[in-house]
């Protein structure tokens, strides 16, 4: 039997992955291409998750990743995830929000977010865009007023 893990962004703040050879971990790059993560024996890979992106108001971006298996060798993953309390409200930290850098995400309950994400793992989704991620809570961007608009007001 061959099992991998499809595309996802971790629902944690941080995830530590123990490096066990071989590794099938791939990270989505800025150009949307999948990049094989380098596996260094006896080390950890640290991934930023959706909670960290929410708490830091987008300063740190959640890592989109997947695990691809070849079926040729046994592979194991050992992960430790740092998450919030189920009743916690996730929102940008006050020190990271100001007039020049307004909140980019709506506050949300971590427990509800966790449950919806886990349920989405159990159903066939129409597309990967149906996966609930931190971007589900992203506020619409409004352009900064131009000088002409300010004068007209």
The 8 nearest C-alpha neighbors of each residue, nearest first, counted from 0:
[[1, 2, 70, 73, 3, 68, 71, 69],
 [2, 0, 70, 3, 68, 69, 73, 71],
 [3, 1, 0, 4, 68, 67, 70, 66],
 [4, 2, 66, 67, 68, 5, 1, 65],
 [5, 3, 66, 65, 6, 2, 67, 7],
 [4, 6, 65, 7, 66, 3, 67, 64],
 [5, 7, 65, 64, 4, 63, 8, 127],
 [8, 6, 63, 64, 65, 5, 9, 130],
 [7, 9, 63, 62, 64, 48, 61, 10],
 [8, 10, 48, 11, 49, 7, 62, 61],
 [11, 9, 49, 48, 50, 8, 12, 113],
 [12, 10, 82, 48, 13, 9, 50, 81],
 [11, 13, 51, 50, 48, 81, 82, 47],
 [14, 12, 47, 81, 11, 48, 46, 80],
 [13, 15, 80, 46, 79, 45, 81, 16],
 [16, 14, 45, 79, 78, 44, 43, 80],
 [17, 15, 78, 44, 43, 77, 18, 14],
 [16, 18, 43, 77, 19, 42, 78, 15],
 [19, 17, 42, 43, 40, 41, 38, 16],
 [18, 20, 21, 17, 40, 22, 75, 76],
 [21, 19, 22, 18, 40, 38, 74, 39],
 [20, 22, 19, 74, 23, 38, 72, 18],
 [23, 21, 20, 24, 38, 19, 74, 18],
 [22, 24, 67, 66, 68, 25, 21, 35],
 [25, 23, 66, 22, 36, 65, 35, 67],
 [24, 26, 35, 34, 36, 65, 64, 33],
 [27, 25, 64, 34, 33, 63, 28, 36],
 [26, 28, 33, 63, 31, 32, 64, 34],
 [29, 27, 31, 30, 32, 33, 26, 34],
 [28, 30, 31, 27, 32, 33, 26, 34],
 [29, 31, 28, 32, 27, 33, 34, 26],
 [32, 30, 28, 29, 27, 33, 34, 26],
 [33, 31, 28, 30, 27, 34, 29, 26],
 [32, 34, 27, 26, 25, 28, 31, 35],
 [35, 33, 26, 25, 27, 36, 32, 28],
 [36, 34, 25, 24, 37, 26, 33, 23],
 [37, 35, 25, 24, 34, 38, 26, 22],
 [36, 38, 35, 39, 22, 24, 25, 34],
 [37, 39, 22, 18, 36, 40, 20, 21],
 [38, 40, 42, 18, 37, 41, 43, 20],
 [41, 39, 42, 18, 19, 38, 20, 43],
 [42, 40, 18, 39, 43, 17, 19, 38],
 [43, 41, 18, 40, 39, 17, 44, 38],
 [44, 42, 17, 16, 18, 15, 45, 41],
 [43, 45, 16, 15, 46, 17, 42, 18],
 [46, 44, 15, 14, 43, 16, 13, 47],
 [47, 45, 14, 13, 62, 48, 44, 15],
 [46, 48, 13, 61, 62, 12, 51, 14],
 [49, 47, 61, 9, 12, 11, 13, 50],
 [48, 50, 61, 52, 10, 133, 51, 9],
 [51, 49, 12, 53, 52, 11, 48, 54],
 [52, 50, 12, 54, 53, 49, 48, 55],
 [51, 53, 57, 49, 60, 59, 55, 50],
 [54, 52, 50, 56, 51, 55, 91, 90],
 [53, 55, 91, 51, 92, 90, 56, 52],
 [56, 54, 58, 52, 57, 91, 53, 51],
 [57, 55, 91, 53, 54, 58, 103, 52],
 [56, 58, 52, 59, 55, 60, 53, 103],
 [57, 59, 55, 56, 60, 52, 95, 51],
 [60, 58, 52, 57, 55, 51, 61, 47],
 [61, 59, 52, 57, 62, 58, 47, 48],
 [60, 62, 48, 47, 49, 52, 8, 63],
 [63, 61, 47, 8, 64, 48, 46, 60],
 [64, 62, 8, 27, 7, 26, 61, 6],
 [65, 63, 26, 25, 6, 7, 27, 62],
 [64, 66, 6, 5, 25, 4, 24, 7],
 [65, 67, 24, 4, 23, 3, 25, 5],
 [68, 66, 23, 3, 24, 65, 69, 4],
 [69, 67, 23, 70, 3, 66, 1, 2],
 [68, 70, 71, 67, 72, 1, 23, 73],
 [69, 71, 68, 1, 72, 73, 0, 2],
 [70, 72, 69, 73, 68, 74, 1, 21],
 [73, 71, 70, 74, 69, 21, 68, 20],
 [72, 74, 75, 71, 70, 21, 68, 1],
 [75, 73, 72, 21, 76, 22, 20, 19],
 [76, 74, 77, 73, 19, 22, 20, 21],
 [75, 77, 78, 74, 17, 16, 19, 18],
 [76, 78, 17, 16, 75, 79, 18, 19],
 [79, 77, 16, 15, 76, 17, 80, 14],
 [78, 80, 15, 14, 16, 81, 77, 13],
 [79, 81, 14, 11, 13, 82, 15, 78],
 [80, 82, 13, 11, 12, 14, 79, 83],
 [83, 81, 11, 12, 80, 84, 50, 10],
 [84, 82, 87, 85, 109, 81, 11, 12],
 [83, 85, 87, 86, 82, 109, 110, 88],
 [84, 86, 110, 109, 87, 83, 108, 111],
 [85, 87, 84, 110, 109, 108, 88, 83],
 [88, 86, 84, 85, 109, 108, 89, 83],
 [87, 89, 108, 107, 109, 106, 90, 86],
 [88, 90, 107, 106, 108, 87, 109, 54],
 [89, 91, 106, 54, 53, 92, 88, 105],
 [90, 92, 54, 56, 55, 53, 93, 102],
 [91, 93, 54, 95, 94, 55, 90, 96],
 [94, 92, 95, 96, 91, 97, 90, 102],
 [95, 93, 92, 96, 97, 91, 55, 56],
 [96, 94, 93, 92, 55, 56, 91, 97],
 [97, 95, 101, 93, 100, 102, 94, 92],
 [96, 98, 100, 101, 99, 95, 94, 102],
 [99, 97, 100, 101, 96, 102, 95, 143],
 [98, 100, 97, 101, 96, 143, 102, 95],
 [99, 101, 97, 96, 98, 102, 95, 103],
 [102, 100, 96, 97, 98, 103, 99, 95],
 [103, 101, 104, 96, 56, 91, 100, 105],
 [102, 104, 138, 137, 56, 101, 105, 57],
 [105, 103, 137, 138, 136, 102, 106, 53],
 [104, 106, 136, 138, 137, 107, 90, 103],
 [107, 105, 90, 89, 88, 104, 108, 136],
 [108, 106, 89, 88, 109, 105, 90, 112],
 [107, 109, 88, 111, 110, 87, 89, 112],
 [108, 110, 112, 111, 85, 87, 113, 88],
 [111, 109, 85, 113, 112, 108, 86, 114],
 [110, 112, 114, 113, 109, 108, 115, 85],
 [111, 113, 109, 115, 110, 114, 116, 108],
 [112, 114, 110, 116, 111, 115, 109, 117],
 [115, 113, 117, 111, 116, 112, 118, 110],
 [116, 114, 118, 112, 117, 113, 119, 111],
 [117, 115, 119, 113, 118, 114, 131, 112],
 [116, 118, 114, 120, 119, 115, 113, 121],
 [119, 117, 115, 120, 121, 116, 114, 122],
 [118, 120, 116, 121, 117, 122, 115, 130],
 [121, 119, 118, 117, 122, 116, 123, 130],
 [122, 120, 118, 119, 123, 117, 124, 116],
 [123, 121, 119, 120, 124, 118, 117, 125],
 [122, 124, 125, 121, 119, 120, 126, 129],
 [123, 125, 126, 122, 129, 127, 119, 130],
 [126, 124, 123, 129, 127, 128, 130, 122],
 [127, 125, 128, 124, 129, 130, 123, 6],
 [126, 128, 129, 130, 124, 125, 6, 7],
 [127, 129, 126, 130, 131, 125, 124, 132],
 [130, 128, 127, 126, 124, 131, 125, 119],
 [131, 129, 128, 127, 132, 119, 116, 124],
 [130, 132, 135, 116, 129, 133, 115, 134],
 [133, 131, 134, 135, 130, 49, 8, 10],
 [132, 134, 49, 135, 136, 53, 137, 131],
 [133, 135, 137, 132, 136, 131, 104, 49],
 [136, 134, 133, 132, 137, 131, 104, 138],
 [137, 135, 134, 105, 104, 133, 138, 106],
 [138, 136, 104, 134, 103, 135, 105, 139],
 [137, 139, 104, 103, 105, 140, 136, 102],
 [140, 138, 137, 141, 103, 104, 136, 105],
 [141, 139, 138, 142, 103, 137, 143, 101],
 [140, 142, 143, 139, 144, 138, 101, 103],
 [141, 143, 144, 140, 145, 139, 148, 101],
 [142, 144, 145, 141, 140, 146, 148, 99],
 [145, 143, 148, 142, 149, 146, 147, 141],
 [144, 146, 148, 147, 149, 143, 142, 150],
 [145, 147, 149, 148, 150, 144, 151, 143],
 [148, 146, 150, 145, 149, 151, 144, 152],
 [147, 149, 151, 145, 150, 146, 144, 152],
 [150, 148, 146, 152, 147, 151, 145, 144],
 [149, 151, 147, 152, 148, 146, 145, 144],
 [152, 150, 148, 149, 147, 146, 145, 144],
 [151, 149, 150, 148, 147, 146, 144, 145]]
